[in-house]
Amino acid sequence: MNDNRKEIIRLLRQSEGNPVSGQDIGEKLGISRAMVWKYVRNLRKEGYDIRSSPKTGYILDAYPDRIDPDELKTILKTSLIGTDIRYYSDLDSTNNTAREIAVKAPEGTVVIAETQRKGRGRMGTEWQSIPGGIWLSLILKPSVPLDNVSKITLVAGIAVTNALRNAGVDALIKWPNDVLVKGRKICGILTEVSAEVEKVDYVILGIGINANFKLDDLKDDIRKYSTSISNEMGKVINRTTFVASLLYELEQQYIKFKTQKFTDIIDEWINLSDTIGKEVKIKTPNKLIEGKAVGITEHGAIVVLDRNNERQEIIAGNCRYRN
């Protein structure tokens, strides 16, 4: 976006609903009132609801529901995550784009898209990524053994759940990579890794959150198991502000992951878990395990007491609840 247009939006937001005259804006930007009017007209075409009066000035009543990368950089309270933000109106997949740039990109780089044409979940399942959602991928470069990478999915689950709860949504974590509200999916997490033998080169943490859209916009087979932030809260949220909160939570949890005992993280995960204590069916590539989920190991595996009351530890699999 042109710098003058950005500055006009900033000035109007800063006024908090009070009118700002075209003359004042022009003087601050060093342009004519007529040029201010041209910028305002173009901003209206982009969806900004700017009211004007010859006697009072301009008032910003509403702005389009999109993630504003410039505002995000301004309000972000992190030192690592989000220092480099790559924003796109449309991508095939944020994870694919993150993977393409991961080797040269600094740790903490975030790739955000308004829509994804080929969004996917675990095991190649479709993830419908329509306008109004939060579709992002984070590049991490942790100096950890390869078998520790699965813990990052648990860490991300805590961060997403905290961000949702801070926004007023009563979210819980479903092992291994979903976040639920009242049993319905609101977020999916996809962790992909590039490694050589035991050395982790980078981790791509993909996060998809149903934010501001009606459930009717989802396909039938997805809608019946899903919810969104706007559906739960009865109103749309400022997605830019929410992403800033999410990235802050991700950084806080990542710091804990690198500096604290994982047992402390496990305790936090269990406190936010929807899965612990439930009867589950977990399908792995080799077998189907049924039983009661009772805990998480220090390696991030879920612990299930099976029908023979034997302890099973599963690091990855497709989990369903038993009725």
C-alpha positions in Angstrom: 0.0 0.0 0.0 1.2 3.5 -0.9 2.8 5.2 2.2 0.5 8.2 2.0 -2.6 5.9 2.1 -1.1 4.1 5.1 -0.5 7.4 6.8 -4.1 8.5 6.2 -5.4 5.3 7.7 -3.1 5.7 10.7 -4.2 9.3 11.2 -7.9 8.4 11.0 -7.5 5.4 13.4 -5.5 7.6 15.8 -8.3 10.1 15.9 -10.6 7.4 17.5 -13.8 8.6 15.7 -13.1 12.3 15.8 -13.1 14.0 12.4 -9.7 15.0 10.8 -9.8 17.7 8.2 -8.4 17.2 4.7 -6.3 20.3 5.3 -4.7 18.8 8.5 -4.0 15.6 6.7 -2.5 17.4 3.7 -0.2 19.5 5.9 1.1 16.5 7.7 1.7 14.6 4.5 2.9 17.5 2.4 0.2 17.1 -0.2 -2.9 19.1 -1.3 -6.4 18.6 0.0 -7.4 17.5 -3.5 -4.8 14.7 -3.4 -6.0 13.7 0.1 -9.5 13.4 -1.5 -8.1 11.1 -4.2 -6.4 8.9 -1.7 -9.7 8.7 0.4 -11.7 7.8 -2.7 -9.3 4.9 -3.5 -9.4 3.7 0.1 -13.2 3.6 -0.1 -12.9 1.4 -3.2 -10.7 -1.0 -1.1 -13.4 -1.3 1.5 -12.5 1.4 4.0 -15.7 3.1 5.2 -14.6 6.7 5.4 -17.3 9.3 6.2 -16.7 12.9 5.1 -18.2 16.3 5.7 -17.0 19.6 4.2 -17.3 21.3 7.6 -15.7 18.6 9.9 -13.4 16.3 7.9 -12.9 12.6 7.6 -14.0 9.8 10.0 -13.0 6.2 9.6 -16.1 4.2 10.5 -14.9 0.7 9.5 -12.1 -0.9 7.6 -12.0 -4.1 5.5 -11.7 -7.4 7.2 -8.2 -8.2 6.2 -4.9 -8.7 8.1 -2.9 -5.6 7.8 0.8 -6.5 7.8 1.9 -2.9 8.4 -0.3 -2.5 11.5 0.7 -6.0 12.7 4.4 -5.0 12.7 3.5 -1.9 14.6 1.6 -3.6 17.4 3.6 -6.8 17.6 5.3 -7.4 21.0 7.8 -10.0 20.1 11.6 -10.1 19.6 11.9 -13.2 17.4 8.6 -14.4 15.9 7.3 -12.0 13.3 10.4 -9.9 12.8 10.0 -10.9 9.1 6.4 -11.1 7.9 5.5 -12.2 4.3 1.9 -11.3 3.5 -0.1 -12.6 0.5 -3.7 -12.1 -0.6 -3.7 -15.7 -2.0 -1.4 -18.7 -1.9 -1.7 -22.4 -2.7 -0.3 -23.1 0.8 1.5 -21.0 3.4 3.5 -24.1 4.4 4.7 -24.6 0.8 5.8 -21.0 0.6 7.5 -21.2 4.0 9.3 -24.3 2.9 10.6 -22.6 -0.3 12.2 -19.7 1.7 13.1 -21.6 4.9 16.8 -22.2 4.3 17.6 -18.5 3.8 14.8 -16.9 5.9 15.6 -15.9 9.5 14.1 -17.9 12.3 10.7 -16.5 13.3 9.6 -15.6 9.7 5.9 -15.7 9.3 4.0 -16.4 6.1 0.4 -15.2 6.1 -2.3 -15.5 3.4 -5.9 -14.3 3.2 -6.8 -17.5 1.3 -5.2 -20.8 0.5 -6.1 -22.8 -2.6 -4.5 -26.0 -1.5 -4.6 -25.8 2.3 -4.1 -29.2 3.9 -4.2 -30.9 7.3 -2.4 -34.0 8.6 -2.2 -37.0 6.4 -3.0 -34.9 3.3 -6.6 -34.1 4.3 -8.2 -31.0 2.9 -8.3 -27.8 5.0 -10.8 -25.3 3.6 -9.0 -21.9 3.7 -11.6 -19.3 2.8 -11.5 -15.5 3.3 -11.9 -14.4 6.9 -9.7 -17.1 8.4 -6.2 -17.0 9.8 -3.8 -19.0 7.6 -0.2 -18.7 8.6 3.1 -20.6 8.8 6.0 -20.0 11.1 9.6 -20.9 10.4 11.5 -22.2 13.4 15.1 -23.4 13.6 15.4 -25.1 17.0 18.7 -26.7 18.0 17.1 -29.9 19.2 17.2 -33.6 18.3 14.8 -34.8 15.6 12.7 -36.8 18.1 12.0 -33.6 20.0 10.1 -32.0 17.1 6.8 -33.6 18.0 6.8 -31.5 21.2 6.6 -28.3 19.1 3.0 -29.3 18.0 2.0 -29.5 21.7 3.7 -26.2 22.4 1.8 -24.6 19.4 -1.5 -26.0 20.7 -1.0 -24.3 24.1 -0.2 -21.0 22.3 -3.2 -21.1 20.0 -5.5 -22.1 22.9 -4.2 -19.3 25.1 -4.7 -16.8 22.3 -8.3 -18.0 21.8 -9.1 -17.9 25.5 -7.6 -14.5 25.8 -10.0 -13.4 23.1 -13.0 -14.9 25.0 -13.3 -18.2 23.3 -13.4 -21.3 25.6 -11.0 -23.4 23.6 -9.3 -26.8 24.5 -6.7 -28.9 22.9 -7.4 -32.2 21.2 -4.3 -34.4 20.7 -2.3 -34.3 18.6 -2.9 -31.1 16.5 -6.4 -29.7 16.9 -8.1 -27.0 19.0 -11.7 -27.4 19.8 -14.6 -25.4 21.2 -17.5 -27.4 22.6 -16.3 -30.4 20.6 -16.0 -28.6 17.3 -12.8 -27.9 15.5 -11.7 -24.2 15.4 -8.0 -24.7 14.6 -5.6 -27.2 13.0 -1.9 -27.4 13.3 0.5 -29.0 10.8 4.1 -29.4 11.7 6.6 -30.3 9.0 10.4 -30.7 9.4 13.5 -30.8 7.3 16.3 -32.7 8.9 19.5 -34.6 8.2 20.1 -37.7 10.3 19.7 -36.2 13.8 20.1 -32.5 12.9 17.0 -30.4 12.5 17.4 -27.8 9.7 14.1 -26.1 10.2 10.5 -26.7 11.3 7.5 -25.3 9.5 4.6 -24.8 11.9 1.4 -24.3 9.9 -1.6 -22.9 11.8 -5.2 -22.6 10.4 -7.8 -20.8 12.5 -11.5 -20.4 11.6 -11.9 -16.7 12.4 -14.4 -14.4 10.7 -16.7 -16.4 8.5 -20.1 -18.0 8.6 -20.2 -21.8 9.0 -22.5 -21.9 6.0 -19.5 -21.0 3.9 -17.9 -24.3 4.7 -18.5 -27.6 2.8 -21.1 -29.8 4.4 -18.7 -32.5 5.5 -16.4 -29.9 7.2 -19.1 -27.7 8.6 -20.7 -30.2 10.9 -17.5 -30.7 12.8 -16.3 -27.1 12.8 -16.9 -23.7 14.4 -15.3 -20.2 14.1 -14.4 -17.4 16.4 -17.1 -15.1 15.0 -19.6 -18.0 15.4 -18.7 -18.4 19.1 -18.5 -14.7 19.9 -21.4 -13.5 17.9 -19.3 -10.9 16.2 -16.2 -10.5 14.0 -12.9 -9.9 15.5 -10.0 -7.7 14.4 -7.8 -10.4 12.9 -4.7 -8.2 12.9 -4.9 -7.8 16.6 -5.6 -11.5 17.1 -2.6 -12.5 15.0 -0.4 -10.2 17.1 -1.7 -11.9 20.3 -1.2 -15.3 18.7 2.4 -14.6 17.7 3.2 -13.3 21.2 1.8 -16.5 22.7 3.8 -18.6 20.3 7.0 -16.8 21.2 6.3 -17.2 24.9 5.7 -20.9 24.6 8.7 -21.3 22.3 10.9 -19.6 24.9 9.6 -22.1 27.5 10.3 -25.0 25.1 13.9 -23.9 24.8 14.6 -22.9 28.4 12.3 -24.9 30.8 11.8 -28.5 31.6 9.3 -30.1 29.3 7.4 -31.5 32.3 6.3 -27.9 33.0 4.9 -27.6 29.5 3.2 -31.0 29.8 1.4 -29.8 32.9 0.1 -26.7 31.1 -0.9 -28.8 28.1 -2.9 -31.2 30.3 -4.7 -28.3 32.0 -5.9 -27.2 28.6 -6.5 -30.7 27.2 -9.9 -31.9 25.9 -8.4 -35.4 25.3 -7.0 -36.5 28.7 -9.6 -38.6 30.5 -11.5 -39.5 27.3 -12.0 -42.9 25.7 -10.2 -42.8 22.4 -9.4 -44.7 19.2 -6.0 -43.9 17.8 -5.0 -45.2 14.4 -1.3 -45.4 13.6 0.2 -46.7 10.4 0.7 -50.1 12.1 -2.3 -50.6 14.5 -5.4 -49.3 16.1 -5.3 -48.6 19.8 -8.4 -48.2 21.9 -8.5 -47.1 25.5 -8.4 -44.2 27.9 -6.1 -41.3 27.4 -4.3 -40.7 30.7 -1.3 -38.5 30.1 1.6 -37.2 28.0 5.2 -38.4 28.2 8.3 -36.2 28.4 8.8 -36.9 24.7 5.3 -35.7 23.7 3.6 -39.0 23.2 0.1 -39.6 24.4 -0.3 -42.3 27.0 -3.3 -44.7 26.6 -4.4 -47.5 28.9 -5.8 -50.0 26.4 -8.5 -52.6 26.9 -6.0 -54.9 28.6 -5.0 -52.1 31.0 -1.6 -52.0 29.3 0.2 -48.7 28.9 0.6 -47.6 25.2 2.6 -44.6 24.2 1.8 -43.1 20.8 3.9 -40.3 19.3 1.6 -39.7 16.2 -1.7 -41.0 14.9 -5.3 -40.1 14.1 -7.3 -39.7 17.3 -11.1 -40.1 17.6 -13.2 -40.1 20.7 -15.2 -43.2 21.5 -18.9 -42.6 22.3 
